[in-house]
């Protein structure tokens, strides 16, 4: 079930992370998506999860929450816009008033002087003017504090109540100290020489402007995911049993219903073509620009575009069960995930706020007690320290880069399971390719078979019957070659992973599999030992009765991919279950050294090979087709699965290539490497900014309003630097 909550008190992406972590820790919660723009959380949970538990977890984290009934259209951008407009208008008036009319006009002074008004009266006039002018400034600044500053003060209160200090705490203390100092000076004349209402309002306004821009930029950075979700049309044309066409909501479709697709329409659901033949544009799903031909029996996916023909499909998945929805969920999880480096940043940020408050206290006491400045100056400098040192830029450094990178890769047909996968890419030096289906074409073909002691028709029928229940690529090739054969009645059918298939046919034990497996069972294959081609043998009891050579053409881009990876400093290996001679021949064609070719490895042993590399201290990326490479993909430091879209929901690799083509791998590693560099750049500049800004604020070289502007610019720099990944 899904539960939607309105979250109150979130001001930045760091708040989003705190809320998401709090919700994820609640029992029975499967996932939690928190949207800063909408100030909402959508929680996917098992039955039995209670709304009060979720609200309590959010409140314990220092935020407010309530259940949303129906649609809630209010957004962070709208709320920040309202606060910002009020702040800009009043802050502008405050600054103009402070510098244009803070003293009585010159003409009034000249007139009083000409009338020989006593100086005592002049002093009273100036005193009254100063009070009423200060009251005027107070009334202008008060709405900024109460309305524009509401989110900051509420956030600070909730964070303090939950035992945590954050950016809202620093902004609130900084702005309120300037406002309260000025208010104190208003009602107790002579305490301060200058009002700081304009500085107090500027802090709130400028930080609000930073949050408004952050929300706008984050929404722009998230446009890939939103466009992806909008691709599947909301309505579909159903063909009922009486051949009547009816338009219904796509979300109401059920498995088995027939849907009519007209030329130029996007496909609303996943399904199988039952009538018609035509081209479908799947570029939004796979990144492959070339249209794919579809005919009866072929699968189609929600969000793809039917180009020219009328098709009728049978629904296999709708709504949240479609491949499109699953891809959107994967991209969303990647955006919300954490790289390991973020753990370090979080620890630093949590300590940093306390450190900043300590520096601000020392600044106020140091300057005030030293007698070098007045106390009002000391307090204003302390406020500057609080505002300029907000650690928001540090918190944004990692998630902003991950969000942009995952969006860009998704548009290329590459799915990143989590942010740590991008981080892993930057540490990889060894790249291991599975051979079959990865470096070679996934669709194998059967070449000219050889037969021994048996009628070829009987052998082919027997091979077809054994292979028909298997998903192995070699079995699929035999099924395709002998698809016109009839299926025999076999008993005790078993598939031996990485070896072959065996069953009982009448009184005979029949087997179809690799020659090495057949030899291990005592079946003589001496007549085939000189053959260099790869293939499978068919045996009846202890005799080999047929041999089917299996051809796997090399992918056209494979050699180019290997060359690019080698040029970038990666060491490339081939890992294959084929005979060593065959694997070496492939390595020679691709330009891979013989010592980097690992052959005759069973599928279940591939993970052990990966583990042996890791035990030597090497970081390994394994690239496989995902059919029988699951253990190796899981064992590798970075698992990259080359899949068709229909397999995505079953795959658990770190990275999935939806267009089943390795040509994109060099670009994937390049973008990942640039993402890691961007994260490090963001962190470097964020730390450098604070390192330089805090001493300047302590020395009084930066006023509170300038500090607020600088803090907002540092946030925008981090987000802007991350957005460069779209073009890098």
N, C-alpha and C positions, 0 to 999 in steps of 0.2 A: 504494500500500500504506500501511497505518497501523501505526505503531510506538508502543507505550505504554511510558513510562518513569516510574519512581518518582524524584521529585526530593527531595533531602535538603538541609536548611539554609534553606529559604524561611520567612520569618517574616511578610512583609507583601506588599502589592500591588506595592511597588517591586521586590521580589525577583522577582515574577512577570514584570515587564517585562524585567528583566535576562536571565532564563532564556529568555523568548520571543525576544528579540532575538538571543541567542546561537544558538539552534536555527535561526532563520530565515536566518542567514548561512551555514549548512552547505549545500554544493552538493547539488542535486537535491531539496531540501526545498521543498514547495509551500506548506505552511502549518503552523503550530505553535500548538496551544491548550494553555495552561498553567492548571491548576486549583489555586488556593491551598487550597481546602477539602479536596481529596483528595490534595494534594501530588503531582500527576501531570501529565505532559505527553503529549498525543496528537499525534504528528507524522504529517502526510500527506506522503508523499515518492514520487518516481519510483523505478522499479526501479534497483537499483545503489547506493542510499543505504545506507551501512553503519552499524550500531548503534554500533560503537566511535567513529565520527566524531561522532555525536550526543552520546555520553557525554563525549568529550573536549572538545567545545564547552561543555557545561554545566560541567565541572570547571574549564575555563579561565576561565569567568565567576565562579568562586568557590563553586560548589555541587556537591553529589554527585548521581550518577545511576546507576540500574541498570535493566535491562530487566525489565518486569513479565510474568510468565508466569501466565495465567489472570486471576482477579479479585482485586483488592486493595481491601479494604473499609475499611482504616484511613483516617481523615480528620483534617484539621487541627484541627477542633473537638474530636475525641476526645483528640488528643495534648495540645492546650492545656488541655483540661479536667483531664487527669491531672496535668499540671504545676501547674495553678492550684490544685487541691484541696490538693495537698501544700504548696504555698507558703502558702496561706491559713491552714492549720492551724498550721504551724510558725511563721509570722510572727506570728500572733496570740499564740501561747504566748511568743514572744520579747518582744513588746511588754509583755505582762502581767508577765512575769518581770522585765523591765528596770525597770519602775516600781513593782512590788509587793514583790519580794524581793531587790533588789540589795544590801541591807545586812542584817546579822544581825538577827533579830527583837528588838524592844524588851525583851521579857521575858527573853531570854538575857542581854542587857547588864545589866539590873537585877539578875539573879541573880548574875552574876560580880562586880558592884560590891558586892553585899551580902556576898559571901564574901571580900571584900577581896583579889581576885586582882590581882597586880602589873600595873602598866600595860604593862610590857614583854611580859607574857604576853598581855595584851589586844591589843597591836599585832600580835603574831604570829598571834593568832586571826583578827583582822580581815584580815590579809594572806592567810592561808590561805583564809579565806572568799571573799575577792575572787578568788583564783586559781581555786578550784573553781567558783565562780559563773560566772566567765569561760569555764572549760572547758565548763560546762553550756550556756552560750549558743553557744559554738563548735560543739558537737555538734548543737545544734538548727539552726544556720545552714548547716552543711556540706551536708546533703542538698538544701537549697534551691539552693545554688551548683552542686552536681554534677548534680542531676536536673532541677530547674525551669530552671536556668540553662544546661543543656547546649546547647540550640538556639542561644542567644546566643553562647556561647563558640565553638561549632563554626562558626557563621556568621562570626564575627569572624576566626577563624583562616583560614578559606578565603578571605575577602575580602582579608585582608592578604597571603596567599600569592599571590593573583592581582593584587596591586598596586592594590587599591581599598579605600577606607574607607567604611563606611556606618553605619546606625543601630546594628547589632549591635556595632560597634566601640565606639561611645560608651557603650552600656549595659554592655558587658562591662568596659570600663576603669573606669566609674563604680562599679559594684557591687564589682568585685574590689579596687579601691583601698580602699574602706571595710572590706571583709572582711579584707584582708591587713594593713591598719593595726591593726585590732583584734586579729588573731592575733599580730602582732609585739608589741603591748602586753601580750598575755596571757603570753607567755613571757619578756618583759623588763619586769618590773614597774617602774612609775615613769615610763615613757616617755610614756604617755598617761593622762589622767584619767578617760576614759569609753570604754566599749566601743560600737562602732557595728555590731555584728552584726545588730541589728534593722533598721538603715538599709540594710545590704547586702541582706538578705533582702527588705525591702519594695520595693526597686528592681526586683528580679527579679519579684516577685509582681505588683506593680502594672502593670508593662509587659506581663507575661504576660496579665493581665486585659484590658488594652487589645487585645492581639492576639486573644484569645478572643472578645471582643465584636466586633472587626472581622470575624473569620471568620463569626460568626453574622449580623451585619448584611449582609455581602456576600452570604451565601447567601440571605437574605431579599430583597435587592435583585435577585437573579438568578432569582427564582421565575417570572417571566414566561416566560423561555426554557425553564426546566425543564418548566413546564406545557405549553408548546407541543410539546416533544419527546414528552411522555407522551400526547398526544391520539390519535396513531395506534395502534390496537389491535395487540397482538402476534400475534394469530391471525386467520385469515380462513377463510371457508367456500367451498371451491372446488367448482364444478360440473364434474364430469368428463364425457367424451364419452358415457358410458353413462347420463347423468343421475343418477349417484350423487354425493351430497354428502359432502365430506371436509374435515375441519378440519386446517389446516396452519399453520405459522408464516408470518407475513406476509413475513418476510425471505427465505423460500424461493420466493416467487411469481416467475414469469417472465412476460415480455411475451406477451400473447395468451391467457393463461388467463382463464377466466370465474369471477367471484366473486359469490356471492349476498349481498345486503344485506337484512337484515330490518328492519322498522320499529323505530326507536329505536337502531339500531347506528351506531357511528362507522365511517367508511370507512377501510380499512386501506392503500389504495394509490391512486395516480392511475389514472384509467381513463375509459372511454367507455361510456355507457349503451347496452345492446343490447336490453334488454327491460324494460318497466315504465315507469311515469310517476309522479312524486311530487315533493315539496318537500324541499329540502336546506338545512340551516342552515349557511351559510358565514361566519358572523360572526367566528369565531376566526381566519379567514384574511384577511378583507377589512375587518372592522370594521363591515360592513353588517348591521343587525339583521334586515332583512326576508328571509324564506326565498326561495330561488331555485327556480323550477320546472325540473325536469329531465325530458327525454324521450329516446327513442332518438336517438343522435348527439351528445347533449350531454356535455360533459366534467365529471367530478367529481374531487375532490381528497382526498388522505389527510388524516385528522383532522377532516373536516367530518362533520355529523350527518345521517343519513337519518331523516326525521321520521315519515312515515306509511305509506309504501308499500313493497312488496317490489320491489327492483330487481336486475337482473343487469348487471354491468359487465364489460368486457373490459380487462384490465390493460395500461396503457401505461407505467407506471413504478412501481418499488417500492423500499423501503429508502432509501438515500441519494440516489436519483435523483428522488424525489418533490418536488413544489413545497414541501411542508411542511418537508422536510429542507433544501431550498435556502434557505428563509426563515430557518430556525434558524441555518444557517451564516452568512447575511448579518448577522443580529442579533449572533451571536457575534463576528464580525470587527469589527463596529462597536464592541462593548464593549471589545475588545482594541486598537482602533486609537488613534492619538495625534492630539490636536489640535496645531496648530503651536505654541501657547503652551506645550505640555509640553516642547518642546525648550529653551526658555528656563529653565523650572523645573529641568530635569535639569542644565543647566550650573551653575545657582546652587547646587543641592544638592551636586554633586560638589565644589565649592570650599568650600561652607559647612562640611562636616565637618572639613576641614583647618583652617579658621578657628576652629571651636569648640575643637578640640584645642589650638590656639595660645593661645586665650583662657584655657583651663583651666590650661595651663602657666604663663602670666603671672600668673594668679590665685594659684596655689600659691607661686610664687617671690616675687611682690609682697608678699603678706601675710606669708609666712614670713621674708623678709629684712628687712621693715620693722620687725619687732619689735612690731607692734601686736597681733598674735595669736600663739598658739602654732602650731607647725608642724602639729600634728594638726588644728587648726581650718582652717588654710590648705588642707590636703589635702582635707578634707571639703567645703570650699567649691568646690574645683576639681572634685570628683566631682559636686557639684550642677550645675555648669555643663555638664558632659558629658551628664548625664541630661536636663536640662530642654531642651536645645537640639537634640534629635533632629529631623531634618528630615522625619520621616515624614508629618506633616500636609501639608507642601508637596507631597510626592510623591503623596498621595491626592487632592489638590484637584481635579485634572482628570479622572482615570479614574473616580472615584466618580460625578461628575456625568454623564459620558458614559454610564456603565453604566445609571444610572437612567433617563436621558432616552431612550436607545435602547429600553429595555424598555417604557416607557410608550407611546412612539410605535408600537412593534410591536403593542401591544394595540389600537391605533386603526387598524390596517391601513396603517401607514406604515413603510417600511423605510429605514433610514439605512445607507448603504454604509460610511461611516467617520466617525470623530469629527471630522475636519476639516470635514465638511459642516455639522455643527451650528455650528461656529465661523464658517463662511462666512455662515450665515443672519443672524448678527448684524451683518454688514457690508453687506447688500443694501439698496439704495435704489430700484433700477429693477426692475420685474417685467414680463417680456414673455410674453404668452400666444400660443401658436399658436392659430389659429382652429378649424379642422376637427378634431373629435374631442376638443377640449379645452374650448373655450367652448361649442361646439355638441355635440349628441348624436353619439356615435361612429358610430351606425348611420344612414347616409344613406338617403334614399328617392328614387325616381324619380317625378316628377310627370307631367303630360300631355305625351307626346312630340310632336314635329312631324316630318313626313316630306316628302321632296322627291324627285321623279323615280323612286320605287321603291315596290314593295309593302311595306306596314308589316310583314307577317309575315317577309318576307325580311330587312328591316333589323334587326328585333328578333333574329332567329336569328343574324345576322352579328355584332351587338353582343354577344350572349351568348357566342358562340364566342370573340371577341377577349378578353372580360373574364374568362373562366372560369379562366385560369391566373394571374390577378393578385390580389394581396392589398390593393391600394389601396382605400380606403373607397368611392370612386365605382364601382369595378369590382364590389365586393361588393354595392352597391345595385342595379346592373344585373342581376347574377346572381340576386338575390332577386326582382326584378320579373319576369324572364323565365325562371324556373327550370324551367318546363315545356317550354322550347324544346329542340330537338335540337342537338347540337354538330357543327359543320361541320369538315371536314378542312382545316386551315390549315397553311401552310408558312412557314418562316423567321420564326416568332413572336418579336417583340422588345418589351421594355418600355423606354420612354424615361423615366427618373426625372423626376417633376415635369411631364411633358408628356403622355404617353399611350402607346398600344400600336399597333404596326403589324405586318402580316403579308401573305402572298400567298394570295389565294383564287382558284383557277383562274388566269386571266391578269391578275387585277386586284390592285393594291396597295390594301389596305384599312387604314384608320386609325380609332382611337377615342381621343379626347383633348380637351384644352382648345382653345378656339377660337383663342387666341393662338398656340398651336403649329401648328394647322392653317393659320392665316393665314401664318405664317412659311414654310410649305412651298408657298405660292402658291395655296392653296385658298380660293375666294371664300366669304365668310360675311356679305356686306353685308346680307342680309335679316334678320340676327339682331343687328345692332349696336345696335338700339334696345331690345333686351330687357335687363331689369335682373337677371333671375334667373341664378343660377350653373348651369352644366351642362356636358355634354360633347357633342362633335359626332362623327358617324360619316361618314367620307368614303370614296369609292371613286375611285381615281386622283385627279383634280383637282376632283371635285365633292362637295359636301356633300349627303348623301342622308338624313340624319336628325339631329335634335337632341333630347337627353334632359335636361330640366331636373332638377337635383339639389337637393333640399331638405335642409337641415341645421338642425333646430329648435334654438333656444338652450336650453342646460341651465337648468332652473328656478331653480337657485341661483346662476347666473353673475352676475347683476346684484348680488345681495347680497354675493357674494365681492368683486367690484370695489369696492363701496362700503366694505366693511370695510377692505380694503387701503388705499384712498385716505384713510380716516379715520385710519389708523395712520401716515400720512406717506409711503407708497410711491407712486411714480409708475408708473402702469400703462399698458402699450402692447399693441396687437394686431399680430401679425405674420401675414400671410396671403398665400397664392398667388392668391387670387381677385381679380377686377377691383376697382378702387378704389371704385367706386360701391357694390358689395356690402359691402365691408369697412367703408366709412363708415356705411352703413345699420346694420350690426351695432354699430359703436361708438356710434352715436346711441342705440340701444336700451339699451346697457349704461352709458351715461353717460361714455364715454371721448371726450376732446377729439379733433377731426379731426387735429390735428398729432401726435397719439400713435397714429395708425393707419398702419401700414406695409403696403402692399398690393402685389400683383403680383410677389411674390418667389418664385423657384423654390426647391425644397427645398435644393438644393446651395448656394444663395446665402444661406440663413438664417444660416449660421455667419459669413459676412462681415458681415452686419448686426450680429450680436452683437459681432464683433471691432471694428467701428467705434465702438460704445458704449464698449468697454473702452479704446480708444485715446484717448478723451476723459477717461479716469480714472474712469469710472463702473463700479460693481460691479453685475453683471446676473444676475438669476435668470431662466432660460428654462423655461417649462412647456409640454411637448409630449406628444403621444400615443405617442411612441416608435416609430412605424411607419416614418416617413421623416424623423424629426427627430434622428437619431443625431448627425450632425456638430454641429448647433446645441446639443444637450444637452451634448456633450463640450466645446464651446468656451466655454459660459457659465461664469461664476464658480460658479454653483450650478445644476445641471441637475435638474429635477423631472419625472419621467415618470409620466403617467397611464395605467396599464396594467390589463389583466385579469390574473388570477393565472397563467394559462397562459403569459404572456409574460415572467414575472419572470426565468427562467433566462437569457434572452437579452439582458437590459437592462443597461446600464453607466452609468446616470445616478447622480448623487450620492444622490438620494432617489427612492423609488418609492411611488406611491399605489396600493395593491392594489385598492381598491374603485372605481377609475376615476372618482372624483368629486372635483371641485376644491373642494367645500364645506369640506374639511378644511384647506385651505392656510392660511387666517388663523390657525387654531389651531397648525398646524405651525410657522409663523414665530414665533408667540408663545412656544411651548414652547422653540424653539431660542434665542430671544432671552433667555428666562429661564435657560436652561442656561448660556449664555455669562456672564450676570450672576452665576449661582451659582458658576461657576469663578473669576471675579474676586473674589467675596466670600470664597470659601475661601482663595484666595491672599493676599488682604489680611489676613484674620484670622490665617492661619498666620505671615505675616511679622511682623504686629503682636505676636503671642504671643511669638515669639522675641526681638523687639526689646525687649519689656518684661521678659521672664523672665530673660534672660541677665544684665542689670545687677543684678537682685534676687538672683540666685544668687551673683554675684561679691561682693556686699555682705554675704552671709550671711543674707539675709532669708528664704531658702527652704532647708529641709533637703533632703537627697537623696531621702527618701521622699516629701515634698511635691512635689518636682520630678518624680518618676516619675509621681505621680498627675496632675499638671498636664499632663504630656506625653501621657498616655493620654487625658485629657479633650479635648485639642486634636484628637486623631485622631477621637474620637467626634463632636466638633462638626462636623468637616468632612464625615463620612459622614452625620450627621443632617441637615445643611443640604442635602446632595445628595438625600436621601430626600424632602425637602419637594417636590421636582419632581413626585412622584406626585400631589400635590394642588394645585400652583400653577397 
